[in-house]
Amino acid sequence: MYEKTKDRSDLLVVTMNIDEELGLVEPFIKEKGYTFPVLPAYTFIHNMLDSVGVPQNWILDRQGRWQWQMLGFNSMEVDWEGTTLAKLESVQKGM
């Protein structure tokens, strides 16, 4: 998702990591060759949510209002990126 949207100025894809041990995050990202930005968010997420399940996908509008959320991973989803990009576009048009 990040690679498909990184050059767009109208949206930002952010990855939040909820690992308690921050020292494990950077080596894992390097090992996997990931290039997307990762924010350490253990405390933030645990203070904000009643329960934490992963993955979680959120879309917020420019005002920071929650517009969409998906909890968990659906292995039957054929085109997760396409579905999520379409949802992003619909939120953007509603602004």
N, C-alpha and C positions, 0 to 999 in steps of 0.2 A: 504494500500500500504506500509506504513512504517513497519508494523509488518512482511510483507512478504519479505522485503528487508533489514531489520536492521542489519543482520549478514553478509551482503555482503561487502567486502572491495573494490569492484570495482565500487560502486555507492553510492550516498547519496541522500536521499529523504529529502527535506527541505520544511517546511510549513511557509509561510509568512502571518502574520495577518495585515490587513489594517484598523483595528479599530482605530479611533482617540483617544479613551479613553483607554489607556493602562491598567488602573486599572481594567477594566472589563475582560481582557483576561485571566489572571491566574485563577480567580475564576471559569470562564466558563470551562476552561480546566479541572480543578479539579472536578467540578460538573459532567462532562461528563465521567470522568475516562480516558481521553486521555493520552497516554504515549509518543507520538511523540514530537520532539522538535518544538517549534514555535518561529519564529523570528519576532519582531515588525518591520513592514516595511511600515507604513503609508507614511512617508516622501519620502522614497526611491522610492516606487511604483508611487506615485503621481508626483514626479519629472521626472521619467523615461517614463511614458506612457501618451499618449494624453487623453485616456479615460480609466476608470477603471470599469471593469465588473468582477463579481465573479461567479463561480470559474474560475481560469485560471490555466492551466497546461502547464508547459514548460519543455523541455528537452534540456540541454546544454551538449556539449561534454567536454572532459577534458581541452580543451583550453578556455572554457567559451563561445564558439560560439553557438548561438541559432540554434537548429536543428529541433525543432518541437514545436508547440503551439496549444492549444485547448482552446477556450474561451466558457464559459458557460457550462451548464449541459444538457446532452441529456437523458431524461427519458426513451427513447426507447433503449438505449445502454444496452444490456443484460449482457455483461462481460467487464465493464470498466477497471477493474484491469488487466484482461488478455490482453486486447487490448493495454493498456499502457505499461505493462511489455514487450510485443512483440515489441513495438516501442522502448523501452529502449534497448532491445537486438540488434535491427537492427542498432541503432545509435552507440552502443558499437562496433559492428563488423565493422562498417565503419571507425573506428578510426585507 
